[in-house]
Amino acid sequence: MNEYSPFEQDPDSIEDGKRLVRAGGDRGLSLAEKLNDRFQRLAWRSPIHRFRLRGRHPLKLITVADDPFLGNIERGHALLDGMVSFRGETRNISGLNLSAPGFSPAFGEYLHSFAWLRDLSSVATRATAAPIAEAIMRQWVAVHGETVTDSAWQPDLWGKRILFWVAHAPLILSSTDLVYRSNVLNALARGARHLDRTADKALPGVPRLAAWCGVVAAGLMLPGGDPRRTFGEAGLERAIASATFSDGGAVSRSPMRQLDMVMLLAMVRETYAARRIDTPAFITEALDRMTAALLGVCMGDRGTSSWQGSGPVAGDAVEQMLEATGIRVRPLKQARDWGYQRLAAGNSVLLLDAAPPPVARVVEGGCASTLAFELSDGEHRLIVNCGGARAAHAALPAALADGLRTTAAHSTLTVDNSNSTAIHSDGTLGKGVNEVELNRQESETVLRIEASHDGYLRRYGLLHRRQIALSPDGRDVRGEDSLIAGGRRRRRGDIPFTLRFHLGPKVEATATADGEGAFLRIPGGLWQLRCKGAKLTVEESLWVDADGRPQLTDQIVLAGTSPAGGTSVTWLLRKTR
């Protein structure tokens, strides 16, 4: 490991180092905020709110927008067979029992948002799909059309529902039953009035953005909606600002949520196109920034990497999104606040989580993944994170899904088998990483990132510093993980640490006899891993795929102990053929 030493060089920096601070990171909603939210939900069912929902019954939509995205073919065929299916949970359409639902929150969101209309329209003609869509719609309107409920009337669900209703109106409004049609249109109008008063009370991030998207779409598609559209555009601009960093990344730091935002805004853009009205510039500009940030976390197979509870979004889905939106931007490689640093050379793409975890109030199910990385060689994922904590198949036990959020489920270093950021039982993240020091440098001979976090400083008096360098041909990745003494608290005696490299689903690992290396075989190639400062073993792991299903894989585990003064482990990944 001495052919060149990137960590002793000082190449010209293209970016100055930066300290990233997790402002209010371990503070979730306050008790007052929780009580206020509960009060608001109770107020929805009050006679006053019911009175506010009254108004003129629209006779029709002004026009119909396009849904530019393809749905899930497997879920679409399930609907043709009379079943609603989502991530392994399946219910018979005739037995949904919406008045006493027993399905999971994830299934409920899929059902109540009417996102299934996209899946259905992707596999069937209007003549075939309309009776199926109408059968579900009749059940939904009978239970939720007039009655405000927590499960179906959340502002973000109404926002998404309006977008899907106006985009797939031919499937739900083709009936000659005038009473049914009137009930659907009246429910839509009531939902729009509900959003007028509740959109800004939705949780910040994607939920609030979705709610304001619904306000804008209703203003464009319902008669007499110009005042609502103006009001909705102002709210949507605020929602975008609160949901994203200045670099376009989602404040939740989740690639799947990032994709959700891109698709929501693209659907809003289609409602403007249907009315032949120019899309406001702030929407177009936000779409460009968001798409660049999303592409920045894509691997060599064009699919997204797995961060903050997201499973990988398949490459063909990302490509279809790009085609549907028509956006052409370069991947964002230096996302300071979004937090993902991208190195690309030759056939290799490396992504490093170089920012604090998301703040507790904007995400549930966040992960303690600071300084983890993923690496791909062409279309093959070599080093991965387990991923999928909030996108897992229903067959995956809840305890195991929660385990996917831990530091140990990511390709980074853990101290004393503990998380770098605490994970609370209510799904939020607690104390831990508060600051990340970051420096990125590039030269003709090496691409290098150096970052450190303070997640173990309070408990163990140690900082974790990771340095990663990628050679210009992409065939050589050199790393150093150091534990550095700092802070006031020093723990006596040796402290165990573990450095993990979770492997992709097509990687075969074989440890060398000396316990300091391993061969990593991928289709058509071979990588060698060498290390110093720790003992290497090969153990079992798993990786959650694009369908949310766990795939059995391996992981390289480097284990050792650190004295109170700290220690370092150096490692090298080299492609030999």
ZAGUSE-106316 format. One record per residue (C-alpha): residue in three letters; x, y, z. Coordinates in steps of 0.02 Angstrom, whole numbers, plus 32768, in hexadecimal, padded with zeros to 4 digits. Example, Ala and Ser with C-alpha at 12.3 -4.5 7.8 and 13.67 -1.06 7.14 Angstrom:
BEGIN
Ala82677F1F8186
Ser82AC7FCB8165
//
This chain:
BEGIN
Met800080008000
Asn809180777FE1
Glu808D80977F25
Tyr804581437F43
Ser800281937FE0
Pro7F7082077FBC
Phe7F5C82358071
Glu800A8283807A
Gln7FF082F17FE1
Asp7FA5839D7FDF
Pro7F5B83B27F32
Asp7F0684517EFD
Ser7E5C845A7F4E
Ile7DC784817EE0
Glu7D5D849B7F7C
Asp7D8B84DE8026
Gly7D67847180BC
Lys7CC3848D8115
Arg7C74846681BC
Leu7BC3842381AF
Val7B598437824A
Arg7ABA83D98273
Ala7A53846882B7
Gly79D684288336
Gly79F8837A82F7
Asp79C38315838D
Arg7928837983B3
Gly78878337836A
Leu77DF838B8378
Ser77C883DE8420
Leu773B83AC8494
Ala76E1844E8468
Glu76F3842883AE
Lys76B3837883C6
Leu761E83B58429
Asn75FA843A83A6
Asp760083B7831C
Arg75888349837E
Phe751583DD839A
Gln7516840682E1
Arg74E6835382B5
Leu745783578332
Ala742083FE82E9
Trp741083AC823E
Arg7379834C827E
Ser732683E282CE
Pro7283842E828C
Ile72E284CF8265
His735C847681F2
Arg72CF841481A0
Phe727884BA817E
Arg731884FE8130
Leu731C846B80B7
Arg72758499806D
Gly726D84F07FC5
Arg723784E37F12
His723884367EC4
Pro72A384387E26
Leu724D83E87D91
Lys72EF83B67D3C
Leu73A983D37D35
Ile73E6845D7CC2
Thr745983E17C6B
Val74C083457C8D
Ala757B83467CAC
Asp75F682C07C77
Asp7653824F7CED
Pro76FF82467C9A
Phe773D81B27D00
Leu772980F77CEA
Gly76E380917D78
Asn77197FEE7DC6
Ile76EB7F617D4F
Glu76E17EDB7DD5
Arg766B7F427E41
Gly76067F6E7DA7
His75E97EB77D7A
Ala75B77E957E2E
Leu752D7F187E1B
Leu74F27EC27D7D
Asp74E47E237DE5
Gly74787E7C7E65
Met75017E9C7EE6
Val75577F367F2A
Ser760D7F0A7F4C
Phe769A7F727F95
Arg77447F347FD2
Gly77077E857FF4
Glu76627EB78047
Thr75CB7E857FE0
Arg75117EA67FFB
Asn747A7E737F96
Ile74237F0A7F49
Ser73797ECB7F80
Gly73B67EB68033
Leu74167F568054
Asn73A17F8580E3
Leu73D5803B80E6
Ser73688061817D
Ala73D27FED81E9
Pro747A7FDC8190
Gly74F77F5C81CB
Phe75837F828151
Ser762D7FCF8173
Pro764E808B816A
Ala76B6807380CB
Phe762980138076
Gly75AD809580B3
Glu761181238068
Tyr761980C77FC1
Leu755E80A77FC3
His752281518002
Ser759681B57F92
Phe754D815B7EF9
Ala75FE81407EB8
Trp75BD80967E7F
Leu756180F07DF1
Arg760B81067D9C
Asp762F804B7DAD
Leu7585801B7D6A
Ser758D80917CD5
Ser7638804B7CA6
Val75F67F9B7C87
Ala75447FB07C47
Thr74DA80137BCE
Arg745C80907C0D
Ala73CD80177BEC
Thr741E7F907C55
Ala74647FFE7CDF
Ala73CF80727CFE
Pro735D7FF07D52
Ile73EA7FBE7DC8
Ala741380727DF4
Glu735C80997E0C
Ala734380047E80
Ile73CA80457EF6
Met739280F97EE4
Arg72DF80CE7F15
Gln731F807C7FB5
Trp738F810F7FDC
Val730B81967FBF
Ala728A81368025
Val72FD813580BE
His736B81CF80AB
Gly73168242802E
Glu72AD829F80AF
Thr7302826D8151
Val73A982B88183
Thr741C823181C8
Asp74D2823081FF
Ser74FB819B8192
Ala74C181E680ED
Trp74B982A28104
Gln756E82C7812D
Pro75A0836080C6
Asp762B83048067
Leu75B382788036
Trp753482F57FF7
Gly75BB834C7F94
Lys75F282AB7F3F
Arg753F82717F29
Ile750C830F7ECC
Leu75A382FD7E57
Phe757682487E30
Trp74BD826B7E1E
Val74D682F87DA0
Ala755982937D40
His74F181F47D38
Ala744382417D32
Pro740E81D27C9E
Leu741F813A7D0F
Ile73B8817E7D9F
Leu733C81F17D45
Ser730781897CAF
Ser726B81457D02
Thr71BF81777CC4
Asp718481757D79
Leu716D822F7D95
Val715A821B7E53
Tyr720181C07E5D
Arg725782437DF0
Ser720F82CF7E5B
Asn724D827A7EFA
Val72FE826A7EB5
Leu7306831F7E7B
Asn72BB835C7F1F
Ala733C82F87F81
Leu73C683487F18
Ala738283F67F39
Arg737383D37FF4
Gly742483927FF5
Ala746184327FA2
Arg740A849C8025
His7457842F80AC
Leu7503844D8063
Asp74E68509805B
Arg74E88507811A
Thr755C84778141
Ala75E7847280BE
Asp765D84DE8124
Lys763D847181BD
Ala768183D48169
Leu772A839781A4
Pro77BA83F38150
Gly780D839B80BE
Val77B3832E8040
Pro770B832C809E
Arg76FA83EA809A
Leu773783F47FE7
Ala76B7836F7FB1
Ala762B83CE8008
Trp765284717FAE
Cys766384157F09
Gly75AE83DF7F24
Val757784927F44
Val75C784CD7EA2
Ala757F843C7E3D
Ala74D0845D7E82
Gly74E285157E57
Leu750C84E87DA5
Met748C845E7D8A
Leu73F084967DE8
Pro738385237DA3
Gly73A085CC7DF4
Gly744985977E37
Asp74B7862C7E08
Pro74BC86767EB9
Arg74E685C97EFF
Arg757185B37E7D
Thr75C186587EAF
Phe75B3862A7F66
Gly75F5857B7F42
Glu768C85B77EE0
Ala76C586227F72
Gly76B0858F7FE8
Leu770885177F72
Glu779E858B7F63
Arg77AC858F8021
Ala779984D3802A
Ile782484B57FAD
Ala789785288010
Ser787484CA80B2
Ala787E841E8061
Thr79268433800A
Phe79D484758029
Ser7A1B84FC7FB9
Asp7A7084747F51
Gly79C884227F2B
Gly79D6838C7F9F
Ala794883588011
Val7959838980C8
Ser792D82D580F3
Arg79CA82A38092
Ser796982108049
Pro798081E87F8E
Met78D2819B7F86
Arg7886823A7FCF
Gln78EE829D7F54
Leu78A1823A7EC5
Asp77F482567F11
Met780E83127F0C
Val784983107E58
Met77B282AB7E23
Leu773783177E85
Leu777783B77E37
Ala777A83667D8B
Met76C283387DA0
Val769A83EB7DD4
Arg76F684277D39
Glu768283B97CD0
Thr75E9840E7D1A
Tyr762D84B57CDC
Ala764F84677C31
Ala759D84257C2A
Arg755C84D57C46
Arg75DC851D7BCC
Ile7621858C7C56
Asp76DB85A77C6D
Thr7724854C7D02
Pro776885C77D83
Ala782485D97D7B
Phe783E85A57E30
Ile77F584F87E08
Thr786384E07D6F
Glu78FE85197DCB
Ala78D784A87E5F
Leu78C084127DEB
Asp796B84307D9E
Arg79C1843A7E49
Met796483A47E8F
Thr798A83397DF7
Ala7A4383637DFB
Ala7A4983337EB4
Leu79ED82907E90
Leu7A6282617E03
Gly7AF382867E77
Val7AC681EF7EE3
Cys7AB581767E50
Met7B3080E87E3B
Gly7B7D809D7D9F
Asp7ADD803B7D79
Arg7A7F80E47D74
Gly7A1A80B37E0E
Thr7A2181137EB1
Ser7A8B80E27F46
Ser7A3D80B47FED
Trp7A37813E8070
Gln79C6817480FF
Gly794C80E380F3
Ser794480E28036
Gly795B80457FD2
Pro79AB80537F27
Val793B809B7E9F
Ala795A80347E03
Gly79BB80837D75
Asp792F806F7CF7
Ala78B980CD7D6C
Val7935815D7D79
Glu794B815D7CBC
Gln788E81627CA2
Met788281F37D1B
Leu790582537CB7
Glu78AC822D7C14
Ala7803825E7C59
Thr783E83037CA3
Gly78B1832F7C12
Ile793083757C8E
Arg79E5836D7C58
Val7A5F83977CE3
Arg7B0483537D20
Pro7B0D82EF7DC1
Leu7B34835B7E56
Lys7BDE83207E95
Gln7BFA83977F27
Ala7B5883A47F88
Arg7B8C84018024
Asp7AE584038081
Trp7A90836F8028
Gly7B2F831F8067
Tyr7B61829E7FE6
Gln7C0E82AF7F99
Arg7C25825B7EF1
Leu7CCA821E7EA7
Ala7CC781D67DF7
Ala7D5A81967D91
Gly7D68810E7D0D
Asn7CDB80927D2E
Ser7CD480B87DE8
Val7C5781237E46
Leu7C7081427F00
Leu7BF3819C7F71
Leu7C1981D48022
Asp7B9C821080A4
Ala7BFB82AB80DE
Ala7B78830B8141
Pro7B1D82F981E7
Pro7A7E829081E7
Pro79D982E981C8
Val798983498254
Ala790982EB82BA
Arg7875835A8291
Val7880833E81D4
Val7897828281CC
Glu786181E1821F
Gly78C4814681FE
Gly796981A081E1
Cys7A0C814081E6
Ala7AB081528246
Ser7B18814981A7
Thr7B9681D781B5
Leu7C3681B88150
Ala7BF281188100
Phe7C1781008047
Glu7BDC809C7FB1
Leu7C4680697F1C
Ser7C1780247E72
Asp7C7F7FDF7DE2
Gly7C1C7FFC7D44
Glu7B707FAF7D5C
His7BAA7F477DF0
Arg7B957F857EA3
Leu7C317F557F03
Ile7C1E7FAB7FAD
Val7B6E7FD67FE9
Asn7B0680018080
Cys7A807F8580B5
Gly79FC800C8096
Gly79407FFF8089
Ala790D801C813E
Arg7874807D8103
Ala785B8027805C
Ala78637F718092
His77F17EE4805B
Ala77667EBA80D6
Ala77B57E0F80F3
Leu784D7E608143
Pro78367E5D8202
Ala78227F0A824F
Ala78B47EEF82C4
Leu79267EC58232
Ala78E87F5C81D0
Asp79137FCA8265
Gly79BE7F79826B
Leu79DE7FB881BB
Arg79E480688202
Thr7A7A80468272
Thr7B2E807B8251
Ala7B5D7FC28244
Ala7AE87FB181AD
His7B52802F814E
Ser7C0080258105
Thr7C598089818A
Leu7CAA807A8235
Thr7C50805782D8
Val7C99806D8386
Asp7C6D7FEF840E
Asn7BDD7FAC83A5
Ser7B7D804F83BC
Asn7B2980C88345
Ser7B7E816A8316
Thr7AD581BE832D
Ala7A52817B83A6
Ile79B7812A835D
His7919814383C5
Ser788B80C883D3
Asp781181468386
Gly7874814782E4
Thr78D181EA82FD
Leu798C8205830D
Gly79D6824583B0
Lys7A7F828383EA
Gly7B1F82538392
Val7B6B82A182F7
Asn7B5B835D8304
Glu7BEB839B829A
Val7C43835881FF
Glu7CE883A481C6
Leu7CFC8390810A
Asn7D8683B1808C
Arg7D82837B7FD7
Gln7E1A83877F66
Glu7E3B83587EB2
Ser7ED883527E47
Glu7F1182FA7DAA
Thr7F4F82667E0F
Val7EC9824B7E93
Leu7E1982777ECE
Arg7E1282837F8B
Ile7D9482A58014
Glu7DBE82BA80CB
Ala7D3182C4814A
Ser7D1A82AB8204
His7C8682A4827B
Asp7C6D82B88336
Gly7BEA82308351
Tyr7C5981D183CC
Leu7CA88267841F
Arg7C35827884B6
Arg7C3181C084E1
Tyr7CE1818984B7
Gly7D498225849F
Leu7D6D81F383EA
Leu7D5282448341
His7D3C81D782A7
Arg7D9E82178211
Arg7D9081C48167
Gln7DFF81E980D2
Ile7DD6819D8028
Ala7E3881B37F87
Leu7E0881767ED9
Ser7E8B81667E51
Pro7E6B81BB7DA8
Asp7E4B81137D52
Gly7DCE80DE7DD7
Arg7E28803A7DFA
Asp7E74806A7EA1
Val7E1980A27F3E
Arg7E8280C87FD8
Gly7E3B80ED8082
Glu7E6D81138133
Asp7DF7810E81C7
Ser7E3B815E8264
Leu7DFD81718315
Ile7E468212835A
Ala7E4682438412
Gly7DE582E28435
Gly7D6C833584AA
Arg7D6E83368567
Arg7D3382868585
Arg7DB381FB8573
Arg7D848146858B
Arg7E0980DB85DA
Gly7E4480388590
Asp7E347FF384E1
Ile7D9680178480
Pro7D587F9A83FD
Phe7D2F7FD6834E
Thr7CED7F8482B0
Leu7D017FC081FE
Arg7C837F748185
Phe7C7C7F6880C8
His7BD27F228096
Leu7BDC7ED07FEC
Gly7B687ED97F58
Pro7AF77E467F2A
Lys7B687E057E9F
Val7C0C7E107EFE
Glu7C637D707F36
Ala7CDE7D8B7FC5
Thr7D6F7D1A7FF7
Ala7DE17D488088
Thr7E9D7D2E807A
Ala7EF87CBC80F4
Asp7F577D4A8149
Gly7EB77D9F8186
Glu7EE77E438132
Gly7E937E34808A
Ala7E067DF1801E
Phe7DDE7DD57F67
Leu7D3B7E1F7F29
Arg7CFB7DCF7E88
Ile7C797E237E1C
Pro7C3C7DE97D71
Gly7CCE7E0A7CFD
Gly7D427E557D7F
Leu7DA67E3E7E1E
Trp7DCE7EB87EAA
Gln7E487E9E7F38
Leu7E357EE97FE6
Arg7ECB7EFD8058
Cys7ECF7F498106
Lys7F457F748195
Gly7F167F948249
Ala7E857F1A825B
Lys7E587E638246
Leu7DF27E3881AB
Thr7D637DBA81A2
Val7CD57D978129
Glu7C277D918176
Glu7B737D8A813B
Ser7B107E268112
Leu7A767E5980AE
Trp7A487EDD8030
Val79987F1D800E
Asp79787F247F53
Ala790E7F9B7EEB
Asp78707F367F12
Gly78907F3E7FCD
Arg78C27E877FD6
Pro795A7E55803E
Gln79E67E007FDF
Leu7A667D98803F
Thr7B157DDE8025
Asp7BBE7DE2807D
Gln7C1D7E6880DA
Ile7CD47E8580FB
Val7CEE7EA781B4
Leu7D8E7EF881F6
Ala7D937EEB82B3
Gly7E0D7F308330
Thr7E247F9583CF
Ser7E59804783EA
Pro7EB8808C847F
Ala7E76812C84CC
Gly7EEF818E8461
Gly7EA2814E83BF
Thr7ED780DE832E
Ser7ED180D08271
Val7EA3804B81F1
Thr7EDF805B813F
Trp7E907FFB80B1
Leu7E9F7FE97FF6
Leu7E217FB07F74
Arg7E747F8A7ECD
Lys7E2C7F437E2E
Thr7EA57EBE7DEF
Arg7E457E887D55
//
